[in-house]
Structures are given as structure tokens and as C-alpha cells.
Amino acid sequence: MVTTKNATLTASIDEVMMNVLNAFNEYKKILPEQKANFLETIANEIEALGDALINQACEETNLPATRLTGERARTTMQLRMFAAMVKEGSWVEASIDTAIPDRKPTPKPDLRKMLFPLGPVIVFGASNFPFAYSTAGGDTASALAAGCSVVVKAHPAHAKTSQMVYEAIKTAIEKCNMPANVFQHVHDEGFKTGKDLVQHPATAAVGFTGSLSGGKALYDYANERKNPIPVFSEMGSINPIIFFPDTLEKNNEALVKMYSGSVTLGMGQFCTNPGLMLAIESDALNIFLKNLSEEVSKFTPSKMLHEGIQKAYVEKMQKALSQKGVDVIKNIFHQSNGVAYPKIAFTSGETFLQNPTLHEEVFGPYSLMVKCKDINELKRVWMSVRGQLTTSLMGTDKDFNEYKNIIEEAKTIAGRIIFNHPPTGVEVCPSMMHGGPYPATTDSRFTAVGINSVKRWVRPVCFQNCPEYLLPEELKNNNPKKIWRLVNNHFTNGDVA
């Protein structure tokens, strides 16, 4: 662990990075069973911290113990999920095309390919998830599973919590006899630390969850290098919701309950918060907005994660509400006493299309309804905010059949298309896609959640006519690991016939 105050910053970061690079060169050779045991041991050690860890996180983040207990369970579950993936083995995507020496007009060579770890990964802890997206969160778990070493830059909003998790990982390193520096921990609030970590020659990739400005800065730093590296930044989303006409007529009350809960869940401090709602003007829409505002008014407000987030929320919300043509059904709350309050605003489709300020994320319990004149205007509004983590479609079968052509466009807007459910809540499983077109993320081809997130930290390497004894175990003819492989266009488990 390194704590820097800029005076010795460059020397300290250089030492960290050389240590983690040397550790990578050892760790990448460790057997899958040992890596899996390491990940499971980290999970065990985090759980062994008990209530002390939860209490520390409560103190630093203003989050309730119930939320944090669930998030810790998600974090340890992720670690064990990646452990199971590593043991099973097929994630390396081993592929074998055996030689055909007598093929005409030219012989076919023996070609074998699989995924290999990139190298040291820099992970930036997220402010809104002190466990699941921070020190031992999904980025760290997937990178370690891939065979990469990791440096975490602790988020200053929950530095003590991060330190406790780091100590648990250190214990796991010792118990599992892993390379001592396979995981490094850096504390520093300065932007220069992040830049130095990203631009160090030993850094192979970067994982980040946070703001657009922060993620874009890291991406730019990486591309300024002599040898650019991949940066996987998740940078937020306004997650547009479409309410089709028939469902507003038939399911108004249920929709109000659903979305009042989604907007205010966790004080709106999720990257999947429903920040934008779209519908065609109607009496049913006016009833929905009135009842939604009344339902939200029953919400008990509280402090946000830290003063910086709360200040940004108030400023961005007030900026949005000050725009010409934006209004609220009623002024539910006034900001005061260091507590954040929810707001439901509305505007016209024409106003939204003409004002880019309204397209910006307001991170917190805020949502803007755009009242569109017709389905064509709604489509233009929807398409104007492409580059989202999610988009939700609320409708009946009648709606979905009538607007089938509109729905087809959803794939260009977001990484996850949700039917009749709010966007809040991200299931951790292989089929989850948590990513999307820029500016939701810097690379829409990858997910930050689920076992497929490991693919961010690996690259394919092909061996042509390689002697058997030099091949990785996964690519040998007599494969002792019995993993599923693609052999001559057929999947096989075990030896090559």
C-alpha cells in the first residue's frame, strides 16, 4: 500500500508499478486451481471482517447497513463466480485447427489459439459502490481471474473501507502463497496520481466507474502514451424510458409505484437510475405525472454518499430546472439541511431536442419527462440520446405490436433493452450486458458485469506449427485439464481424437 502526497509521487508510483509487473510475471503462470482458491479466499477474508467492515462503510458513505450487507454479499459472490469460471476453464476459448499437410494446392498449418492476460491492470474505486465496484469489486475480481496483477486507486470517499478490504486481500495473498505484490493499493486524492498510473509503461489496461469527465480523462491519458492501452470506463447514463400509450391507459397506478421507487432507490445514486422518461401527450400521461410527483413526495430524503456528490446533484438539477421550458408538477421539496431531495420535471419534445443541457446526466433522485406530440417526435427524442447503458420499454402487447419498428431501434441506443421493468438493478450473471455505446462506456463491445467481463483483460494469441511440448496445457493434444475446446470446428471435452 502506498500513500502519496505528491512530493514523492513519481518515485512511489514507479515502485508500485515495477512491483506489480514483477508479480504479474509470476502470477500469470500459476495454475487455475490455485487462482480459484485465491479468489475464494479473498471472499472468505472479506466476510471474516464482519460487522466492523459494514460499520466503517456506513460511517463513510451514509449508506444503510442493509444496503451495504447486500452489496458485500454481491462482492463475495462475484469472487466465487470467477473462481468457478477459472476452475472450469473454457473461458480461455481454446481453439485448435490441426494441420492438413497434404491439402492442395497448399498445406494447412497447425493453428492453436487461446486468451492470455494483458498485464498489470489499474482499477479506480467507484464512489457509489464501496464494495462491488471498488477494491475487491468486479474489475479486480475479473482481472485477477484473467491472470493479471492489479493496482487499485482507493476512492477518497471511503478510503478506510478500502483499506480494510485491502488488508483482507493481503491476508489471502499470504494464505494462498501468491506473489506478494500481485495486488497493490494506492491512496491519493490528486488527479496526477491517476494520470501517472495510467501512463506508466508497465500498465496494460484500466478499469473505471464514475463520471464522464473522469472516464474521458483516463481514456485520453491512455491514448497519449507511446503505446496506447485499453481503458474500460463506465461513465454514466440517463437510461431513457418509453411509456407507450396503451400501458399508460391500463397500468397507470402500477407504473407510478414502479417508477417512484426506481427514481428514489438509493437516493438515485446508481448508473442505471431512470433519468429520462418519454411519452406521447395524453390525459393518461398527465395523470401519471401528477400521481408520480405525489408518490415521490412521500419519500423520506437523506444524505447522499458524500458532500461532493450532493453538491453536484443540487447544482446540476438546478441547472436543468432553470432551462426555459422546463417545469415541475409541484415543488415537492426544497434543498436544505445537507439532505438531497427528489425532483420530477417535465418539458416538451421540441424543447428537449433544442437544448443539449437537458441531455446531461443529473446523478441523483431526479427524472425528466419529455412530453412528445406524436410517435415521430418521441423517436427523435429517443434517438438523440443514444449511447446509454439501458433503455426501457413499457408497453402492452398492443403497444409492442403497434410500435414494433420503433422498438427495433433500441439496439442502437443501449447495451441492455428492458421490457416492462425499471432499469435499476443489475443481475450478476453470464447473460448480463452492463455497457453501451459511448458515452455510456469507452468500449461498447464489453460488459463490466458477469463472467464475460474477464474479456476486457485478455487478448488472443495464436501458435502456428508449435512443438507440442512448448504449447500451453490448454492447447496440447493430450489435454490434462479436460476443458471444452473448439477442435477442428467441433467442441470437445478432453483429448483430441
Buried (B, 14 or more C-beta within 10 A) or exposed (E): BBEBEEEEBBEBBBBBBBBBBBBBEBBBEBEBEEBBBBBBBBBBBBBEBEEEBBEBBBEBBBBEEEBBBEBBBBBBBBBBBBBEBBBBBBBBBBBBBEEEEEEEEEEEBBBBBBBBBBBBBBBBBBBBBBBBBBBBBBBBBBBBBBBBBBBBBBBBBBBEBBBBBBBBBBBBBEBBEBBBBBBBBBBBBEEEBBBBBBBBEBBBBBBBBBBBEBBBBBBEBBEEEEEEBBBBBBBBBBBBBBBBBBBBBBBBEEBBEBBBBBBBBBBBBBBBBBBBBBBBBBEBBBBBBBBBBBBBBEBEBBBBBBEEBBEBBBEBBEEBBEBEEBEBBEEBBEBEEEBBBBBBBBBBBBBBBEBEEBBBBBBBBBBBBBBBEEBEBBBBBBEBBBBBBBBBBBBBEBBBEBBEEBBEEBEEBBBBBBEBEBBBEBEBEEEBBBBBBBBBBBBBEBBBBBBBBBBBBBEEEEBEEBEEEEBBBBBBEEBEBEBBBBBEEEEBEBEBE
